């Protein structure tokens, strides 16, 4: 089971999307939402991560899950349980 999530921020609001697919790529569930609140990109991704966990619980998924995201900083924080030192930009 793979759960992809992402977030975006715009003036005074945060948008997120979540999609869950089984091992064959079939969509099991998904959703999107917005929060009328401005936050940093990292906090928006954390919020989307939280919503993806909530969706997995609501769908009563019992199998192993892989959460996918393209935010290197958040990935490093979750994997290493420490402050991230990823350098962004060049």
N, C-alpha and C positions, 0 to 999 in steps of 0.2 A: 504494500500500500504506500503510495506516495502522496504527500500533501504539499502543494505549492502555495506559497503566499507572497504577497507583495503589497507595498503601500506607496502612495504618492502624496505630496503635500502641495497645496496651492494657497492662495490668500485666505487665511483664517479658517482653513479646514483641512482635514486629513481623510483620504480615501484609501480603502483597502480591498483586496480580493483574495479569495481562498478557493482552491479546487482540490478535490480528492479523487485519485484514480487508483483502480486496482492494478494487479500485476500485468494485465493485458491492455492497460490503457483506457479501460471503460470508466466513464465518470460515475462516481458513487455519490458525490454531493459537492456543493460549492456555495459560495455566497459572496456578497460584497456589502460594503457599508461605508458610511462616512461619519466623521465626528466633527462637529462644528467647533474645532479647536486647532489653533496653530501649534505645531510641535516640531522638533528637529526631525530630520530624516531617520536618524537612528531610533528615536522614540516611536516614530510612526511604524517602523519595521517591527519593533518589539510589540507594539499594539496589535499588528497584523498576526504576529506569531501567537500571541495570546488568543486571538479570535480563531486561529486555525486549531489550536488545542481544544477550545470550546466546541468547535464544530465536530472534531473527532470524537469527543465525549458524547455529544448529542446524537451522532450517528451510531454510537455504541460499537465502535470499531474495536475488535478484539485481537486482530493480528498485529504483527510488528509494523511500525510506521517509519517512513523516512520523510523528514520535513526538508523541503528544498527552498532555498532562497539565494539571491545573488549578492547579498550584503556581506562582504568579507569580514568586516568588523564584528557584526553580530555572530557570524559563524565562529570566529575565534573566541569570542567571549563565552559562548555556550560550550564549545569543545574544551576550553582550557580553564573555565571558571575563574578567570582573572581579567585584569585590565588589558585591553587590546592595544597593541603598538603598531597596527597596520598603518602604513604611510599611504595617504590618499593624494593623488595628483602627481604631477611631474614638473 
